[in-house]
Amino acid sequence: MKPLIALVGRPNVGKSTLFNRILRQRSAIVDSTPGVTRDRHICQGEWQGKQFLLMDTGGYNPEDDTISVAMLEQTMKAIREADAVIFLVDVRSGLTYLDLDIGRMLHKTFRHKQIFFAVNKVDNPQLALDAAAVAGTGFIHPYLISARDGSGVADLLDAVLDSFPCPQAEGEEGDDSIKLAVIGRPNVGKSSLVNALLGTDRQIVSDIPGTTRDAIDSTFRRNQQEYTLIDTAGLRKRTKIDPGIEYYSSLRTEKALERCDVALVLIDAQHGLENQDMKIINMVVERKKGVLLLVNKWDLVEKDSKTSKQFSDILSRQLGNLSYIPVLFISALTRKNCYRAIDKATEIAVNRLQKITTSSLNRFLQEALAEKHPSTKSGRELKIKYMTQIEAPYPVFILFCNDPELVENNFKRFLEKRLRDHFHLEGIPMTMRFARK
């Protein structure tokens, strides 16, 4: 089990900058606006051969508003879960009442934790003298660091990792979890779904659109299978995205799609499938990821025995050539069908990676051609010799024929539908290529 290190401090002391410095990548959003990080953000790190988990947290700021209270709750949970805590302050602003409040809270409530006091933004000798004065206020020996240029960070990491009793064993098994990206427009219930699946308030949930800004990973197990849930910031229209924080949030969501196996696309049952929803679905399909459409807030819809069928028919027409995407009606609030959605996503993830033998494909091809022989506008006969699947991270099939230009779109659609039905490729973007034999 990798040790978990939490970064704690008031807003804008440089926690996310230190997070990125330790991981040697731009994983957390960094901005001069206080409170950019709101949820706990966990990534795997490695230092001198030792592996660990690093957790960035929202700034500790017990103000009486919805977001700040939720951030405070998340910070407290982060400290409870962590094996060690790095308490960060800013030398340039000196110790504030809020810093002192955090220090008292750490010593009083979490005295059993390994707590490392770090003074950040020590970028020159004069600031180092100022930082030394901080140590005289009763705090433990401070580590003087600059998260921006990296000075002092190595010594801090050495001390933190040396404090763990059991050194990290090398050669751990690789990550074989099924990775599910939870995506959709703002305020459709993405974080609520993650919390429902985890059975805890892992993410901050608010009716304020845009509460989630980073792509956050959480893991859980179901039926002996491990899953990684990637909750993401809501995707707005490009023209409505403000420069800065929200723009980088949208980029982070797009990167989350690149590393997922299946995207759970949430839409709001009260609004139906909107243009932005279709753009999000197309974004998933373009990346050839598995996709499952979840109609959330179904508990808020007045319905009878025919409502779900009528809604499904409307969605099928709107999806058009993407109607192979399965649809489930869920409620993250009541947890209705949430685990059924995971089971369906698992089926999609497994089938997306299946390797179909050439003999099976050619038996299928002969049956399909017997059902519908391809016609051509030119009058020339299209002869398809055989088909095979090539190595790819998603289904790619090559069909060898006498002339690829004779293949008409209606026959391609027929063959694709039969392929999906026969080999259980529901919810899986695929490619069919016709090549000359």
N, C-alpha and C positions, 0 to 999 in steps of 0.2 A: 504494500500500500504506500503510495507516494505521500510524503508529508505535505501539509497544506499551510502556506504562508499568506497571511492577510495584511494588506496595506491599509492603515487606518489614519485618519486625521481630518481636520476641518477642511472645508472646500478650498480648492485652489492653492494647496501647498505643494503640488507637484506629484501626487500619487500616480496619476496616469502616465506622466513622463517617466517616473521611476519604473513603473510596470513595463513600459515599452523598452526602456534601457536594459532591464534584467532579461527580458525575453529576446532582445536584439531584433525586434520587429515592431511595426506600427499596428499593434493589436487593439489598443484602447484609443478612443478619440481624445485628442488633446486640444484644448482651446482655453483662451484667457477668461472665458465666462465661468464664474463659479457654478459648481453643480452639474457640470456636463455629464459626469458619470453618475448614474442613478441606481442601476442594478449592480449586483455582484457580478463580476466578470472574471472567469476562471480560465487560465490557460496552462499548458504544461511547459515547464522550463527545465534547463539542464545547466549545471555549473560544475566544472572540474570532474566530469563523469558522474555526478550525482543528479538524479532526477527529482523534481518536485512539482507541486501545483502552486501557482501564484494567483491570488485573488485580489483584484482591484475592487474598491467599494465606493459608494457614494459618500460625499463629505458629511462628517458628523456635524449636524446643525439643527438642534432641537427647537426649530421654530414651529409655531402652531398653524401650519397649513398642511393640506393633504399630502403633497409630494414630500415635503421635508420630514413629516412624521413617518411616512413609509420608508424614506431613505434611512432614518434613524433605526427603525426596526430591522432593516436589512443589514446595517452595520453591526448591530448587536448580535444578530444571528451569525454573521461572518466571524466575529471574534469567538463565539462559542464553538464554531466548527473548526477553527484553525488550530494547528499544532504550535504555531509561533505567530507573533504579531509584530509588524514594523510600524511604530508610531512615528509619524512624520510631522515636522513643523517647518516653518519658513523663517530662515534667519533674517531676511530682509524686512519682514513685518514684526519680528520679535515675538515673544510669547504673548498671546492674547488671553483674555478671560476664557475663551472657548478652549484654547489649548490646555489651560490649567484644569478646566472642567473634564476634558477627556482624560488627562493624566490621573486625576482623582478617581474617575470611573474605572480606569484600567487597574489601578492599584487596589481599589476596594472590592470590585466585583470579579476581577479576573487575575487575582494575585498568583494563582497556580499556573498561569500561562507564561511561556517564554516571551518576554516583551523586550524589543530592541528599540531604543530611542534614537532617531536619526534627524539631524538638522540639515535641511535641504537648501539648495541655492547658494552654497558656499563656493563662490566662483573666484575669489581672490584672497590674498593674505589678510587684508583688513576685515573681510567678512568672517574669516576664520577666528580672529580675535573676538568679534561680536558673538560668534557661536560658542566660544569658550565661556563667555559670560552667562549663557543660557544654562550651562551645567551647574552654576552656582545657585540655581533656584530650587534645588532639591530633587531634580530628575536624575535618573541613573546616567552613567557615563554615556555621552552622546557620540554617535558616529557622524562625522562631518562629511557630507557628500554633496555632489552636484549631479543630479539626475540628468541634467542637460548635457554635460560633457563627460560624465561617467566617473569623475574622480571620487575616490572613497567607496564606490559601490562594491568593488571586489572584496574589500575588507569586511564590509557589512554582510555580504553574502556568505563569506567564509565563516563568520561568526554564527550566523543563523543556521547554516547547514551542519556545522560542527556541534550544535546544541542538541541535535536529534540523536537519541540513544542507538538506534539501529541504522547503520549506513545503508543507503539504497543499493539493492542488489542489481547487478547488470543482467542484461539479456531477458528482460521481461517480455511476455508475449505481446504480439502486436494488437492493435485495436481492431477487433472484428465486430464492433457494434454496428447496427443499422442506423444510419444517420438520416434524421428526418428534419427538414427545414420547415418551420411554421411561418408562412408568409401570407400577406394580404394587405389591403388598404388599412390606414390607421383606424383604430377603435373597432375592429371587427371581432375582437376577443382572442387574439393570439396568446397573450400572456395568461389569460384566464384558462385557456385550454392547457397550457403547459402546467399551470398550478393544479388543475384538475387531475392531470395524469400523474403528477408527482405526489399529490396528496398533501401539499404544503404550499405556503405563499413564497415560492422560490423567486417569483418575479413580482415587481411592483405592479399592481392592477389599479387603474384609475379610469374614470370616464373622460379624462383629459387626453385628446388625441396626441400621439407622439411621445407618450411616457417612456417607451422603450427606445433607446437610441443605438446601443451597440447590438451586435449579434451575440447572444448569450448561449453557452452550452450547458446542458444539464443531462445527467444520465439516470437511467432506471432499468430495472429488469422485469421481464414478463415472460412466463413460460420458458425459463432458462435461456432467454435471449436478451442480450444487453442492447439498449437503445441510447443514442445520443440525440437529444432534442435541441435544435438550434432555434431559439426564439429571436425574431428579427424586428427591426424598426418597420413601421408601416410604410408602404411604398405609395407616394403621391404622384400626381402628374409632374413631369419634369418642369413644366412651366410654373408649378406651384411650390417647387423646392427652393427654399432660401439658401443663399450661399453660406458656406461655413459648416456648422455642426450638422444640420439636416442633410446637406449634400453628401457629407462623408458617411452619414448613417445609411443613406441609400446605396452607396458604393459597398459598404460592409454587408448589406443584405444581398447584393449581387454576388459578392464573394462567397457568402454562405451557401448560395445556390450551387456554386462550383464544386463544393465539397460534400454536398448531400447526395444520398441515394434516391430519396423520394421527397417531393415537396408536398406538404399539406397546405393547400390553398384555401384560406377561409374567406367566405363571403357572408354578408349580413342578410339573414332571411327576410328582414323587413324592407330591404332595398333591392334584393335580387342581384342578378349578374349585370354589372355596369361595365362601361367601356374600359375603365382602369383595371377592373378584374380581368378582362380579356387580355389586356396588355401584360399583366403579371403572368397569366397562364401561358401566353406565347413566349415569355421570357424563359419559363421553365422548359417548354417544349424545344426551344432553340438550343438549349444546353443538353437535350436528350436525357433529362432526368425523369424518373417516374413521377407521376402526379395523381393526387387524389383531391377531389373538390369536396370541401366540407361546408355545408350550409349551417352556419351557427345561429344561435338565438332562436332555434325552432320552437322553444317553449313560449315565445312571445307572439307566435302567429296563431290567429284563430283558424281552426281547421276541422275538417270532417274526414271520413274514410277515404275521400278522393283527393284531398289536398296535395299530399306528397306525390301522387302519380301525376297530377296536373302540373305541379311545379317541376317535376323531372322532365316531363315532355317539353315544357317551355325551355328549360336549360339545354336539352338535347338540340333543339332547333337553333338556339343561340350559339351553341358550341360549333355547330356545322361539322366540318371535317375533323373536329377534335371531340366528337361525341363518344369516342372510345374511352374518355376519361370517366371513371366511376364517380358517383355522387352519393354522399351520405348526409343525412340530416342529424345534426347533433345539438346539444346544449352544453356548453362548457360550465354553465351555472349549476345545472342539475346533474352533470356528468353523463347524461343520456348519450349512448353510442360512442363515447370517447374512446373506450378500449376496443370497441368494434372497429373504430377507425385505425387504431394501431395494428390490429390483426390484418385488416385489409392492406395497409401500407406494407406490412411484412410480406404478404403474398406478392405484391407488386415488386418489392425489392428482390425477392428470391427469383421470380420469373424473369426479371430484367437481366439477370446474370446467367440464365440457363443456356447451355450449349446443346443445340438440337443436332442430332446426327444427320449426315447427308442422306442416308437411306430413308429416315423418317420424313425428311423434307421432300424427297422425290416421290414417295408414296402419296404424300399430301398433294403434290403438284399434279400427279396423274388423276387423282380424284377431282381436283378443282377444274382441270381441263375437260374432264368428262362431263362435268356439270355445266360449264360455260366455255365454249371454244372461242378464242379471241377473234373478233372480226376487225377488218381494216378498211379504211376509206379508199385505198389505192387498188384494192382487189387482190393484192399479193397476200399470200398466206404467211401468217406469223407462226414460226415453229420454235417453241421453247424446249430446249434439249434437256436441261437439268438445272437444279438450283442447289446452293450450299450457303452455309453461314460462315462468315469470316470472323477472325479474332478482333473484338472491339469491346469497349466497356458497356455497350448497349447493343440490342439486336440489329445486325446488318446482314442482309441477304443479297446474294448475287444470283441472278437468273441469266443463264446463257441461252442466246437465241440466234436466229439467222440474221435479224436486222433490228436493232434497238429502236430505230425510228418508226417502226410499224406499231409499237406498243401505244395504245390509246389510254387516256386518263381513266375512262370508265372501267376498263379492264384492270388497271392498277388498283383502283378503289375496291373492286370486287375481290381481287386477290389479297389485298391487305386485310379486308374484313374477315375473309376466310382464315388467313394466317392467325389473326388475333383470337378468333373463336376456337380454332383447333389447338393452338399452343398456349392459350391462357395469357395473352399479351395485353390484357385490359390495363389501361392507365400507363402504358409504356410506349414512348415515342420510338419509332423504328425507321430503318432505311431499307428500301428495295432498289437495287441497281440492276439495270439490264445491260448485258455486255454481249458483244458479237462472239459467236463460237466459230 
